[in-house]
Amino acid sequence: MAVTLRSRRTTSDTPRAKRKINAAPKTRKPSARTPTRVDTEDHPVVIATPSGFPFELQPAKYGLIQERVCDSLYALVVQAILWNQTRGQMARPVLFSLLVAYPSPKELSTASLEDLTTMLQPIGLHRIRAARLIALAEAWLSAPPCKERRYRRLHYPDRGCGADVKPGEVLGPDDEREGWEIAHLPGMGAYALDSYRIFYRDRLRGIESTSGVEPEWKRVVPTDKELIPYLKWLKWRREEER
């Protein structure tokens, strides 16, 4: 006797057009926010000077933290260490608190490692940063940055640079070899040196706004995602002011 098998309908038998109609509409995932100078979280238009701050914050025409603390080389180098692998939105209040508690390298050199570690905890790498900041302050007191002394930073700004200078060697004003006034301080990598050259080096050397002297910032070729567009904007602004 013949047996008739009744097939069971599966979803694969459903007409293609019908499946499309019944399918839920796809939603587009929001793209990750790219920090820019108009990002009001990372680059707020106005920042009030905190109570007890050791100097007046400057206005930021572009929106970088370096513009606000550019009157203090100490603040600039501390900022460079705090901003490493950290968003400015998180690091900014920590920077301000640190500068209020330790307004100069002298106070920072005697800071308690545990107290400083606790202060830096919100931005991560707090133990490493705390030890590095104390070492920076001690090195600063031993040899304060000045125009008469420069030090090598191997492979900065280009590969091979500094190879003709011995580690720890001090370059005088008449030495034509390449060196940098803050390169002896712990934690001074390419970002810190680029920032120093853009915002402070001419002032330290006493040639800021000197007629006939090319500004140092024009020779900087940064790789940082914020310094690159800043220099483009600065060049445009200078051309507009002519």
Rosetta constraint file for C-alpha pairs under 8 A:
AtomPair CA 9 CA 13 HARMONIC 6.36 0.50
AtomPair CA 10 CA 14 HARMONIC 7.30 0.50
AtomPair CA 14 CA 18 HARMONIC 6.98 0.50
AtomPair CA 14 CA 19 HARMONIC 6.75 0.50
AtomPair CA 15 CA 19 HARMONIC 6.49 0.50
AtomPair CA 16 CA 20 HARMONIC 6.47 0.50
AtomPair CA 17 CA 21 HARMONIC 6.46 0.50
AtomPair CA 18 CA 22 HARMONIC 6.32 0.50
AtomPair CA 19 CA 23 HARMONIC 6.01 0.50
AtomPair CA 35 CA 39 HARMONIC 5.92 0.50
AtomPair CA 35 CA 42 HARMONIC 7.22 0.50
AtomPair CA 36 CA 43 HARMONIC 7.97 0.50
AtomPair CA 36 CA 226 HARMONIC 7.64 0.50
AtomPair CA 37 CA 42 HARMONIC 7.83 0.50
AtomPair CA 37 CA 43 HARMONIC 5.95 0.50
AtomPair CA 37 CA 62 HARMONIC 6.73 0.50
AtomPair CA 37 CA 63 HARMONIC 6.00 0.50
AtomPair CA 37 CA 64 HARMONIC 7.72 0.50
AtomPair CA 38 CA 43 HARMONIC 6.70 0.50
AtomPair CA 39 CA 43 HARMONIC 5.68 0.50
AtomPair CA 39 CA 44 HARMONIC 7.39 0.50
AtomPair CA 40 CA 44 HARMONIC 4.49 0.50
AtomPair CA 40 CA 45 HARMONIC 6.89 0.50
AtomPair CA 41 CA 89 HARMONIC 6.15 0.50
AtomPair CA 42 CA 87 HARMONIC 7.54 0.50
AtomPair CA 42 CA 88 HARMONIC 5.60 0.50
AtomPair CA 42 CA 89 HARMONIC 4.86 0.50
AtomPair CA 43 CA 63 HARMONIC 5.03 0.50
AtomPair CA 43 CA 64 HARMONIC 6.41 0.50
AtomPair CA 43 CA 65 HARMONIC 7.77 0.50
AtomPair CA 44 CA 63 HARMONIC 6.81 0.50
AtomPair CA 45 CA 60 HARMONIC 7.53 0.50
AtomPair CA 45 CA 63 HARMONIC 6.74 0.50
AtomPair CA 46 CA 59 HARMONIC 7.67 0.50
AtomPair CA 48 CA 57 HARMONIC 7.81 0.50
AtomPair CA 49 CA 53 HARMONIC 6.69 0.50
AtomPair CA 49 CA 56 HARMONIC 6.45 0.50
AtomPair CA 49 CA 57 HARMONIC 5.85 0.50
AtomPair CA 50 CA 96 HARMONIC 7.19 0.50
AtomPair CA 52 CA 100 HARMONIC 5.92 0.50
AtomPair CA 53 CA 96 HARMONIC 7.48 0.50
AtomPair CA 53 CA 99 HARMONIC 6.82 0.50
AtomPair CA 53 CA 100 HARMONIC 5.11 0.50
AtomPair CA 53 CA 103 HARMONIC 7.73 0.50
AtomPair CA 54 CA 99 HARMONIC 7.08 0.50
AtomPair CA 54 CA 100 HARMONIC 6.46 0.50
AtomPair CA 54 CA 103 HARMONIC 5.78 0.50
AtomPair CA 55 CA 71 HARMONIC 7.99 0.50
AtomPair CA 57 CA 68 HARMONIC 4.99 0.50
AtomPair CA 57 CA 69 HARMONIC 5.85 0.50
AtomPair CA 58 CA 67 HARMONIC 6.57 0.50
AtomPair CA 58 CA 68 HARMONIC 4.31 0.50
AtomPair CA 58 CA 69 HARMONIC 6.51 0.50
AtomPair CA 58 CA 70 HARMONIC 7.46 0.50
AtomPair CA 58 CA 71 HARMONIC 7.82 0.50
AtomPair CA 59 CA 67 HARMONIC 6.97 0.50
AtomPair CA 59 CA 68 HARMONIC 5.79 0.50
AtomPair CA 60 CA 64 HARMONIC 6.44 0.50
AtomPair CA 60 CA 65 HARMONIC 7.53 0.50
AtomPair CA 60 CA 67 HARMONIC 5.23 0.50
AtomPair CA 60 CA 68 HARMONIC 5.74 0.50
AtomPair CA 61 CA 67 HARMONIC 7.77 0.50
AtomPair CA 62 CA 67 HARMONIC 7.96 0.50
AtomPair CA 62 CA 230 HARMONIC 7.20 0.50
AtomPair CA 62 CA 233 HARMONIC 7.96 0.50
AtomPair CA 63 CA 67 HARMONIC 7.26 0.50
AtomPair CA 64 CA 68 HARMONIC 7.21 0.50
AtomPair CA 65 CA 69 HARMONIC 6.56 0.50
AtomPair CA 65 CA 92 HARMONIC 7.93 0.50
AtomPair CA 66 CA 70 HARMONIC 5.53 0.50
AtomPair CA 66 CA 76 HARMONIC 6.48 0.50
AtomPair CA 66 CA 79 HARMONIC 7.89 0.50
AtomPair CA 66 CA 195 HARMONIC 7.56 0.50
AtomPair CA 66 CA 199 HARMONIC 7.10 0.50
AtomPair CA 67 CA 199 HARMONIC 7.42 0.50
AtomPair CA 69 CA 75 HARMONIC 6.23 0.50
AtomPair CA 69 CA 76 HARMONIC 6.46 0.50
AtomPair CA 70 CA 75 HARMONIC 7.73 0.50
AtomPair CA 70 CA 76 HARMONIC 6.61 0.50
AtomPair CA 70 CA 199 HARMONIC 6.07 0.50
AtomPair CA 70 CA 200 HARMONIC 6.73 0.50
AtomPair CA 71 CA 200 HARMONIC 8.00 0.50
AtomPair CA 72 CA 76 HARMONIC 6.37 0.50
AtomPair CA 73 CA 77 HARMONIC 6.36 0.50
AtomPair CA 73 CA 196 HARMONIC 7.73 0.50
AtomPair CA 73 CA 200 HARMONIC 6.82 0.50
AtomPair CA 74 CA 78 HARMONIC 6.30 0.50
AtomPair CA 74 CA 104 HARMONIC 7.03 0.50
AtomPair CA 74 CA 105 HARMONIC 7.23 0.50
AtomPair CA 75 CA 79 HARMONIC 5.95 0.50
AtomPair CA 75 CA 99 HARMONIC 7.31 0.50
AtomPair CA 76 CA 80 HARMONIC 6.32 0.50
AtomPair CA 76 CA 195 HARMONIC 7.74 0.50
AtomPair CA 76 CA 196 HARMONIC 7.10 0.50
AtomPair CA 77 CA 81 HARMONIC 6.64 0.50
AtomPair CA 77 CA 188 HARMONIC 7.59 0.50
AtomPair CA 77 CA 192 HARMONIC 6.46 0.50
AtomPair CA 77 CA 196 HARMONIC 7.59 0.50
AtomPair CA 78 CA 82 HARMONIC 6.41 0.50
AtomPair CA 78 CA 95 HARMONIC 7.68 0.50
AtomPair CA 78 CA 133 HARMONIC 7.26 0.50
AtomPair CA 79 CA 83 HARMONIC 6.04 0.50
AtomPair CA 79 CA 95 HARMONIC 6.57 0.50
AtomPair CA 80 CA 84 HARMONIC 6.51 0.50
AtomPair CA 80 CA 188 HARMONIC 7.87 0.50
AtomPair CA 80 CA 191 HARMONIC 7.03 0.50
AtomPair CA 80 CA 192 HARMONIC 5.20 0.50
AtomPair CA 80 CA 195 HARMONIC 7.83 0.50
AtomPair CA 81 CA 129 HARMONIC 7.12 0.50
AtomPair CA 81 CA 133 HARMONIC 7.84 0.50
AtomPair CA 81 CA 187 HARMONIC 6.41 0.50
AtomPair CA 81 CA 188 HARMONIC 7.82 0.50
AtomPair CA 81 CA 192 HARMONIC 7.62 0.50
AtomPair CA 82 CA 86 HARMONIC 7.10 0.50
AtomPair CA 82 CA 91 HARMONIC 6.28 0.50
AtomPair CA 82 CA 95 HARMONIC 7.19 0.50
AtomPair CA 82 CA 123 HARMONIC 7.87 0.50
AtomPair CA 82 CA 129 HARMONIC 7.37 0.50
AtomPair CA 83 CA 87 HARMONIC 6.59 0.50
AtomPair CA 83 CA 88 HARMONIC 6.37 0.50
AtomPair CA 83 CA 91 HARMONIC 6.34 0.50
AtomPair CA 86 CA 90 HARMONIC 7.04 0.50
AtomPair CA 86 CA 91 HARMONIC 6.61 0.50
AtomPair CA 86 CA 123 HARMONIC 6.42 0.50
AtomPair CA 86 CA 124 HARMONIC 7.96 0.50
AtomPair CA 87 CA 91 HARMONIC 6.32 0.50
AtomPair CA 88 CA 92 HARMONIC 5.58 0.50
AtomPair CA 89 CA 93 HARMONIC 7.88 0.50
AtomPair CA 90 CA 94 HARMONIC 7.38 0.50
AtomPair CA 90 CA 122 HARMONIC 7.40 0.50
AtomPair CA 90 CA 123 HARMONIC 6.35 0.50
AtomPair CA 91 CA 95 HARMONIC 6.11 0.50
AtomPair CA 91 CA 123 HARMONIC 6.22 0.50
AtomPair CA 92 CA 96 HARMONIC 6.38 0.50
AtomPair CA 93 CA 97 HARMONIC 6.15 0.50
AtomPair CA 94 CA 98 HARMONIC 6.06 0.50
AtomPair CA 94 CA 119 HARMONIC 7.07 0.50
AtomPair CA 94 CA 120 HARMONIC 6.66 0.50
AtomPair CA 94 CA 122 HARMONIC 7.89 0.50
AtomPair CA 94 CA 123 HARMONIC 7.98 0.50
AtomPair CA 95 CA 99 HARMONIC 6.20 0.50
AtomPair CA 96 CA 100 HARMONIC 6.26 0.50
AtomPair CA 97 CA 101 HARMONIC 6.23 0.50
AtomPair CA 98 CA 102 HARMONIC 5.76 0.50
AtomPair CA 98 CA 103 HARMONIC 7.63 0.50
AtomPair CA 98 CA 119 HARMONIC 7.54 0.50
AtomPair CA 99 CA 103 HARMONIC 4.74 0.50
AtomPair CA 99 CA 104 HARMONIC 7.56 0.50
AtomPair CA 102 CA 106 HARMONIC 7.99 0.50
AtomPair CA 102 CA 107 HARMONIC 5.08 0.50
AtomPair CA 102 CA 108 HARMONIC 5.17 0.50
AtomPair CA 102 CA 111 HARMONIC 7.87 0.50
AtomPair CA 103 CA 107 HARMONIC 6.71 0.50
AtomPair CA 103 CA 108 HARMONIC 7.62 0.50
AtomPair CA 104 CA 108 HARMONIC 6.44 0.50
AtomPair CA 105 CA 109 HARMONIC 5.93 0.50
AtomPair CA 105 CA 137 HARMONIC 4.67 0.50
AtomPair CA 105 CA 138 HARMONIC 7.40 0.50
AtomPair CA 105 CA 140 HARMONIC 6.81 0.50
AtomPair CA 105 CA 141 HARMONIC 6.91 0.50
AtomPair CA 106 CA 110 HARMONIC 6.93 0.50
AtomPair CA 106 CA 137 HARMONIC 6.80 0.50
AtomPair CA 106 CA 138 HARMONIC 7.91 0.50
AtomPair CA 106 CA 141 HARMONIC 7.03 0.50
AtomPair CA 107 CA 111 HARMONIC 6.46 0.50
AtomPair CA 108 CA 133 HARMONIC 7.52 0.50
AtomPair CA 108 CA 134 HARMONIC 6.07 0.50
AtomPair CA 108 CA 137 HARMONIC 5.96 0.50
AtomPair CA 109 CA 134 HARMONIC 5.10 0.50
AtomPair CA 109 CA 135 HARMONIC 7.27 0.50
AtomPair CA 109 CA 136 HARMONIC 7.95 0.50
AtomPair CA 109 CA 137 HARMONIC 4.92 0.50
AtomPair CA 109 CA 138 HARMONIC 5.40 0.50
AtomPair CA 110 CA 134 HARMONIC 7.60 0.50
AtomPair CA 111 CA 115 HARMONIC 7.32 0.50
AtomPair CA 111 CA 116 HARMONIC 6.78 0.50
AtomPair CA 111 CA 134 HARMONIC 7.13 0.50
AtomPair CA 112 CA 116 HARMONIC 6.15 0.50
AtomPair CA 113 CA 117 HARMONIC 5.98 0.50
AtomPair CA 113 CA 130 HARMONIC 6.35 0.50
AtomPair CA 113 CA 131 HARMONIC 6.82 0.50
AtomPair CA 113 CA 134 HARMONIC 7.92 0.50
AtomPair CA 114 CA 118 HARMONIC 6.20 0.50
AtomPair CA 115 CA 119 HARMONIC 6.34 0.50
AtomPair CA 116 CA 120 HARMONIC 6.26 0.50
AtomPair CA 116 CA 130 HARMONIC 5.66 0.50
AtomPair CA 117 CA 121 HARMONIC 6.08 0.50
AtomPair CA 117 CA 126 HARMONIC 5.21 0.50
AtomPair CA 117 CA 127 HARMONIC 5.38 0.50
AtomPair CA 117 CA 129 HARMONIC 7.75 0.50
AtomPair CA 117 CA 130 HARMONIC 5.42 0.50
AtomPair CA 118 CA 126 HARMONIC 7.44 0.50
AtomPair CA 120 CA 124 HARMONIC 6.94 0.50
AtomPair CA 120 CA 125 HARMONIC 7.95 0.50
AtomPair CA 120 CA 126 HARMONIC 4.98 0.50
AtomPair CA 120 CA 127 HARMONIC 7.98 0.50
AtomPair CA 120 CA 129 HARMONIC 7.56 0.50
AtomPair CA 120 CA 130 HARMONIC 7.20 0.50
AtomPair CA 121 CA 125 HARMONIC 7.37 0.50
AtomPair CA 121 CA 126 HARMONIC 5.03 0.50
AtomPair CA 122 CA 126 HARMONIC 7.94 0.50
AtomPair CA 125 CA 129 HARMONIC 6.07 0.50
AtomPair CA 126 CA 130 HARMONIC 5.90 0.50
AtomPair CA 127 CA 131 HARMONIC 6.26 0.50
AtomPair CA 128 CA 132 HARMONIC 6.14 0.50
AtomPair CA 129 CA 133 HARMONIC 6.01 0.50
AtomPair CA 130 CA 134 HARMONIC 6.35 0.50
AtomPair CA 131 CA 135 HARMONIC 6.20 0.50
AtomPair CA 132 CA 136 HARMONIC 6.03 0.50
AtomPair CA 132 CA 186 HARMONIC 6.39 0.50
AtomPair CA 132 CA 187 HARMONIC 6.74 0.50
AtomPair CA 133 CA 137 HARMONIC 6.23 0.50
AtomPair CA 133 CA 186 HARMONIC 7.78 0.50
AtomPair CA 134 CA 138 HARMONIC 6.31 0.50
AtomPair CA 135 CA 139 HARMONIC 6.16 0.50
AtomPair CA 135 CA 186 HARMONIC 6.60 0.50
AtomPair CA 136 CA 140 HARMONIC 6.05 0.50
AtomPair CA 136 CA 185 HARMONIC 5.40 0.50
AtomPair CA 136 CA 186 HARMONIC 5.19 0.50
AtomPair CA 136 CA 187 HARMONIC 7.52 0.50
AtomPair CA 137 CA 141 HARMONIC 6.29 0.50
AtomPair CA 138 CA 142 HARMONIC 6.30 0.50
AtomPair CA 139 CA 143 HARMONIC 6.15 0.50
AtomPair CA 139 CA 144 HARMONIC 7.66 0.50
AtomPair CA 139 CA 184 HARMONIC 7.58 0.50
AtomPair CA 139 CA 185 HARMONIC 6.00 0.50
AtomPair CA 139 CA 186 HARMONIC 7.69 0.50
AtomPair CA 140 CA 144 HARMONIC 4.68 0.50
AtomPair CA 140 CA 145 HARMONIC 6.89 0.50
AtomPair CA 140 CA 185 HARMONIC 6.76 0.50
AtomPair CA 145 CA 149 HARMONIC 7.27 0.50
AtomPair CA 145 CA 181 HARMONIC 5.57 0.50
AtomPair CA 145 CA 182 HARMONIC 5.75 0.50
AtomPair CA 146 CA 181 HARMONIC 6.21 0.50
AtomPair CA 146 CA 204 HARMONIC 6.69 0.50
AtomPair CA 146 CA 205 HARMONIC 7.60 0.50
AtomPair CA 147 CA 173 HARMONIC 7.34 0.50
AtomPair CA 147 CA 181 HARMONIC 6.46 0.50
AtomPair CA 147 CA 204 HARMONIC 6.31 0.50
AtomPair CA 147 CA 205 HARMONIC 5.19 0.50
AtomPair CA 148 CA 171 HARMONIC 7.96 0.50
AtomPair CA 148 CA 172 HARMONIC 5.67 0.50
AtomPair CA 148 CA 173 HARMONIC 5.35 0.50
AtomPair CA 149 CA 170 HARMONIC 6.05 0.50
AtomPair CA 149 CA 171 HARMONIC 5.68 0.50
AtomPair CA 149 CA 172 HARMONIC 5.40 0.50
AtomPair CA 149 CA 173 HARMONIC 6.97 0.50
AtomPair CA 149 CA 180 HARMONIC 7.99 0.50
AtomPair CA 149 CA 181 HARMONIC 5.94 0.50
AtomPair CA 150 CA 170 HARMONIC 5.77 0.50
AtomPair CA 150 CA 171 HARMONIC 4.91 0.50
AtomPair CA 150 CA 172 HARMONIC 6.64 0.50
AtomPair CA 150 CA 179 HARMONIC 4.94 0.50
AtomPair CA 150 CA 180 HARMONIC 4.68 0.50
AtomPair CA 150 CA 181 HARMONIC 4.36 0.50
AtomPair CA 150 CA 182 HARMONIC 7.27 0.50
AtomPair CA 150 CA 183 HARMONIC 7.38 0.50
AtomPair CA 151 CA 168 HARMONIC 7.05 0.50
AtomPair CA 151 CA 169 HARMONIC 6.52 0.50
AtomPair CA 151 CA 170 HARMONIC 5.50 0.50
AtomPair CA 151 CA 171 HARMONIC 6.15 0.50
AtomPair CA 151 CA 179 HARMONIC 4.71 0.50
AtomPair CA 151 CA 180 HARMONIC 5.20 0.50
AtomPair CA 151 CA 181 HARMONIC 6.20 0.50
AtomPair CA 151 CA 182 HARMONIC 7.28 0.50
AtomPair CA 151 CA 183 HARMONIC 5.48 0.50
AtomPair CA 151 CA 184 HARMONIC 5.97 0.50
AtomPair CA 152 CA 162 HARMONIC 5.29 0.50
AtomPair CA 152 CA 165 HARMONIC 6.25 0.50
AtomPair CA 152 CA 166 HARMONIC 7.71 0.50
AtomPair CA 152 CA 167 HARMONIC 7.14 0.50
AtomPair CA 152 CA 168 HARMONIC 7.80 0.50
AtomPair CA 152 CA 169 HARMONIC 7.60 0.50
AtomPair CA 152 CA 178 HARMONIC 6.91 0.50
AtomPair CA 152 CA 179 HARMONIC 4.64 0.50
AtomPair CA 152 CA 180 HARMONIC 6.35 0.50
AtomPair CA 152 CA 183 HARMONIC 6.29 0.50
AtomPair CA 152 CA 184 HARMONIC 7.64 0.50
AtomPair CA 153 CA 161 HARMONIC 7.56 0.50
AtomPair CA 153 CA 162 HARMONIC 5.93 0.50
AtomPair CA 153 CA 179 HARMONIC 6.85 0.50
AtomPair CA 153 CA 180 HARMONIC 7.35 0.50
AtomPair CA 153 CA 183 HARMONIC 5.89 0.50
AtomPair CA 154 CA 159 HARMONIC 7.73 0.50
AtomPair CA 154 CA 160 HARMONIC 6.91 0.50
AtomPair CA 154 CA 161 HARMONIC 5.81 0.50
AtomPair CA 154 CA 162 HARMONIC 4.72 0.50
AtomPair CA 154 CA 163 HARMONIC 6.25 0.50
AtomPair CA 155 CA 159 HARMONIC 4.13 0.50
AtomPair CA 155 CA 160 HARMONIC 4.89 0.50
AtomPair CA 155 CA 161 HARMONIC 4.65 0.50
AtomPair CA 155 CA 162 HARMONIC 6.26 0.50
AtomPair CA 155 CA 163 HARMONIC 7.56 0.50
AtomPair CA 156 CA 160 HARMONIC 7.63 0.50
AtomPair CA 156 CA 161 HARMONIC 5.57 0.50
AtomPair CA 156 CA 162 HARMONIC 7.16 0.50
AtomPair CA 156 CA 190 HARMONIC 6.86 0.50
AtomPair CA 157 CA 161 HARMONIC 6.69 0.50
AtomPair CA 157 CA 190 HARMONIC 7.33 0.50
AtomPair CA 161 CA 178 HARMONIC 7.34 0.50
AtomPair CA 162 CA 177 HARMONIC 7.84 0.50
AtomPair CA 162 CA 178 HARMONIC 6.42 0.50
AtomPair CA 162 CA 179 HARMONIC 7.17 0.50
AtomPair CA 164 CA 177 HARMONIC 7.71 0.50
AtomPair CA 165 CA 169 HARMONIC 6.56 0.50
AtomPair CA 165 CA 177 HARMONIC 7.55 0.50
AtomPair CA 168 CA 184 HARMONIC 7.67 0.50
AtomPair CA 171 CA 175 HARMONIC 5.85 0.50
AtomPair CA 171 CA 177 HARMONIC 7.53 0.50
AtomPair CA 171 CA 179 HARMONIC 6.92 0.50
AtomPair CA 179 CA 183 HARMONIC 7.56 0.50
AtomPair CA 180 CA 193 HARMONIC 7.97 0.50
AtomPair CA 182 CA 188 HARMONIC 7.33 0.50
AtomPair CA 182 CA 193 HARMONIC 7.68 0.50
AtomPair CA 183 CA 188 HARMONIC 5.96 0.50
AtomPair CA 183 CA 193 HARMONIC 7.50 0.50
AtomPair CA 184 CA 188 HARMONIC 7.72 0.50
AtomPair CA 187 CA 192 HARMONIC 7.95 0.50
AtomPair CA 188 CA 192 HARMONIC 5.27 0.50
AtomPair CA 188 CA 193 HARMONIC 6.31 0.50
AtomPair CA 189 CA 193 HARMONIC 6.22 0.50
AtomPair CA 190 CA 194 HARMONIC 5.95 0.50
AtomPair CA 191 CA 195 HARMONIC 6.09 0.50
AtomPair CA 191 CA 222 HARMONIC 7.43 0.50
AtomPair CA 191 CA 223 HARMONIC 7.80 0.50
AtomPair CA 191 CA 224 HARMONIC 6.69 0.50
AtomPair CA 192 CA 196 HARMONIC 6.10 0.50
AtomPair CA 193 CA 197 HARMONIC 6.09 0.50
AtomPair CA 194 CA 198 HARMONIC 6.18 0.50
AtomPair CA 194 CA 220 HARMONIC 6.42 0.50
AtomPair CA 194 CA 221 HARMONIC 7.79 0.50
AtomPair CA 194 CA 222 HARMONIC 6.25 0.50
AtomPair CA 195 CA 199 HARMONIC 6.03 0.50
AtomPair CA 195 CA 200 HARMONIC 7.94 0.50
AtomPair CA 195 CA 227 HARMONIC 7.79 0.50
AtomPair CA 196 CA 200 HARMONIC 5.27 0.50
AtomPair CA 196 CA 201 HARMONIC 5.93 0.50
AtomPair CA 197 CA 201 HARMONIC 4.81 0.50
AtomPair CA 197 CA 202 HARMONIC 7.43 0.50
AtomPair CA 197 CA 216 HARMONIC 6.06 0.50
AtomPair CA 197 CA 217 HARMONIC 6.08 0.50
AtomPair CA 197 CA 220 HARMONIC 7.22 0.50
AtomPair CA 198 CA 216 HARMONIC 6.35 0.50
AtomPair CA 198 CA 217 HARMONIC 4.33 0.50
AtomPair CA 198 CA 220 HARMONIC 7.15 0.50
AtomPair CA 199 CA 217 HARMONIC 7.56 0.50
AtomPair CA 200 CA 204 HARMONIC 6.35 0.50
AtomPair CA 201 CA 205 HARMONIC 6.22 0.50
AtomPair CA 201 CA 216 HARMONIC 7.06 0.50
AtomPair CA 202 CA 206 HARMONIC 6.07 0.50
AtomPair CA 202 CA 207 HARMONIC 5.21 0.50
AtomPair CA 202 CA 208 HARMONIC 4.77 0.50
AtomPair CA 202 CA 215 HARMONIC 7.06 0.50
AtomPair CA 202 CA 216 HARMONIC 6.38 0.50
AtomPair CA 203 CA 207 HARMONIC 6.15 0.50
AtomPair CA 203 CA 208 HARMONIC 5.05 0.50
AtomPair CA 207 CA 213 HARMONIC 7.58 0.50
AtomPair CA 208 CA 215 HARMONIC 7.42 0.50
AtomPair CA 209 CA 213 HARMONIC 7.85 0.50
AtomPair CA 209 CA 215 HARMONIC 7.62 0.50
AtomPair CA 214 CA 218 HARMONIC 7.21 0.50
AtomPair CA 215 CA 219 HARMONIC 7.69 0.50
AtomPair CA 216 CA 220 HARMONIC 7.01 0.50
AtomPair CA 217 CA 231 HARMONIC 7.73 0.50
AtomPair CA 221 CA 228 HARMONIC 7.75 0.50
AtomPair CA 222 CA 227 HARMONIC 6.29 0.50
AtomPair CA 222 CA 228 HARMONIC 5.86 0.50
AtomPair CA 223 CA 227 HARMONIC 7.34 0.50
AtomPair CA 223 CA 228 HARMONIC 6.49 0.50
AtomPair CA 224 CA 228 HARMONIC 6.11 0.50
AtomPair CA 225 CA 229 HARMONIC 7.23 0.50
AtomPair CA 226 CA 230 HARMONIC 6.23 0.50
AtomPair CA 227 CA 231 HARMONIC 6.17 0.50
AtomPair CA 228 CA 232 HARMONIC 6.63 0.50
AtomPair CA 229 CA 233 HARMONIC 6.15 0.50
AtomPair CA 230 CA 234 HARMONIC 6.05 0.50
AtomPair CA 231 CA 235 HARMONIC 6.06 0.50
AtomPair CA 232 CA 236 HARMONIC 6.31 0.50
AtomPair CA 233 CA 237 HARMONIC 6.11 0.50
AtomPair CA 234 CA 238 HARMONIC 6.16 0.50
AtomPair CA 235 CA 239 HARMONIC 6.31 0.50
AtomPair CA 236 CA 240 HARMONIC 6.23 0.50
AtomPair CA 237 CA 241 HARMONIC 6.27 0.50
AtomPair CA 238 CA 242 HARMONIC 6.68 0.50
